[in-house]
C-alpha cells in the first residue's frame, strides 16, 4: 500500500494566492481592475497630491478675461432665450436677508470640502470594497472638469459687466470665496464652467443615497446637492448651466468607473481581501468570514463568526473566532482525513508463525 500524500490547507492557499501570470500583461491588468482594501497612508497621500495638482492646473489656466466675459454674455443670453434666466432674481432676493446670505457664503466656502472628505472617510471605513471605484468616479469627474476650464473660460455672474448681480462675499464682508476679496489672486476667477460644487455634491448625495441604511441619511443625501444648487446661484458664483456641466462631468466619471471595474461602483462587494488578489478571508457585511475569490475548489469550509454550524454538524468556536474544517475535496476513501489517519496509525501486519 503506497504512502498517503497529505496536502495542507496552507499549501493550497499559498499556491492559489500566487497564480502564474501570463506574459501579455493581462494578469497585471486584471489585478489593477480588481477591488481591494485601501491603504490609509496611500489614500491620504493620493488625495493631497491630487488636490494640489488640481488647484495648480486650474489656476495655471490663463485668465482669458475678455473671452470669459463674452462667454458669460452668450450663456446669459441663451438662458434668456430659454426663459430660464432666474439667477439674478434669486441673487437679489437672498441678498436682502442678511443672515441667510451670510450662511450661504460660509456654506459655499466650507461644505464643498468638508462633506466630500467626510463621505470619502465613510466609504473607507464602511465600504472598502466600493471605495476605489467610487473614488475613481470623483477623481475622473474632477480631471475632466479641468479640460472645461481650459476650453471654455467663463466669468461667474457676479463678475459680468452690467449684469446687475451682487457679489455677496464682498457686500457682506464675509470669508466665503477664493475668487473674491483678498483671496481673489489665489484662484482663477474665470473657471466657472463646469461647477465642481455641483459635481462633488451630487457625487456625495448619490453615494450616501445608494449606500446608507437609514432613511434620514438617504434624504439628506438627496437634499445636499439640491441645497448646493440654490447656494451657487444665490451667491452669483455660477449660472445654472454651470451645474449642468458639472453633472455631465460626473456622468463621465461613473461611466469610466463602470467600464474599468465591470460593474457599477455601488454594486461591487462591500468587503474585499486586504491584498485584492487572494490572501486571507475577510468579514462580510453580515459579520461572516469568507474566503478570497479565485480559489475555487481549494477553499476551506469557514465557520460563522458567531459560532454557526460546521458542514460536519459540529458547532463553531464562537466568540468571534473562525474554525477551519478542511479543504473541500471529493469524498475519496483513500484521500479522506479519516482514511489518512487510519493509514498512519494502523499497526504493521506480521506474518503468522506456523
Steps between C-alpha positions, in 0.01 A plus 500: 500500500654836392561786736221755532589846370371774729445846350458764767237770480774758537679362198186512291437862593859602434483347157173672426623834630780509243349413163723476200490825309496490123753689296250735335433716802139386526567367849622842616203672337261257668662572833474876452129465420429286805361692802727480802512636851640856496810594698466807720843651436460462125154657498609801704798553271290452186231746607755762604703471180189489280344811653831686480531402134139598431546843659830553319360410157174692554683815599756455222227529236542848348250750634357590162288781638362636175405154369356400838279811506382437144412142590309622805298742286428223250390259772279762664336576166442127444324467835283800416399339173405189696303719747713348779713800596399506868843538663483878545159488671617231742823689568319823593231324704749308717728803537217687672507249790836558664516194725399275211750629247783501755422139583505416130841665462644273768314200354662567162848536650506204740256216433640443153811354666370381837215285369705352215781396734246369750340274239844373394584411861163326542558297184849406616375372834164345412523405130865416423404283202320790335743771602743486208232496232302783660818701552581450131165661416590808704854530367409450134214751535744757632759421233262551210384828657851638449451463126183707528683781679754514221268462202215719623617780734196651663448793733260441788186714506636729776786609269289573193510852357166667564336174602346642815618211717620551860826350627365398838843432652620852422177673604468320833876482564501130577761236439336285241664491159852447371410728209388804699658750734857448617513141369414578138862480385530142629242352263407520135189717499395394151464125553128478569410234242446225606398541864687254718288613794219318321717214373638422844175556691306274263770234539459525877122492478480199270755308706318559827161427343621174345694362798345645815274266696287753689226701324594841642855466364365421155280809515795718601697350213241627254457840668870582502551551123164676477604743772837550331327599176303769683817629667713529186222689323405724794862607561547574126794262474347290220232489236266203521648378173834468681323243717399310187865494398592356840241224461637409157850468648357278775327280242836454330654398833235235565531365146878470530486325838232259377704407194821459700358280775236327287224595742329804646709626794218453750434142382851379582556285812508693822802314638809378314830325588778716633725439199224476240654187355410210720673536835283411798129519565307809600193573703197589291217739583318235706801431720601176328847409382533404137790369300658709232370474143693303245568183706231277363520145611763567764326722752455371849153483644466803724300515820272791583675756716218480753544128557287354220479139396781334310437288191564186707225588747724626782467842652730791424750634745303819574640809658589653165748226403501293185537126484639343184349163426733413215529523125194421294612192309302211350419229747753232412556225757871504431534879525257578784642625830364190676664266254827689524494485878427127490788442261738684730390324820441143377749254649722319249379156403706201614538165338331235711734236634441144394 
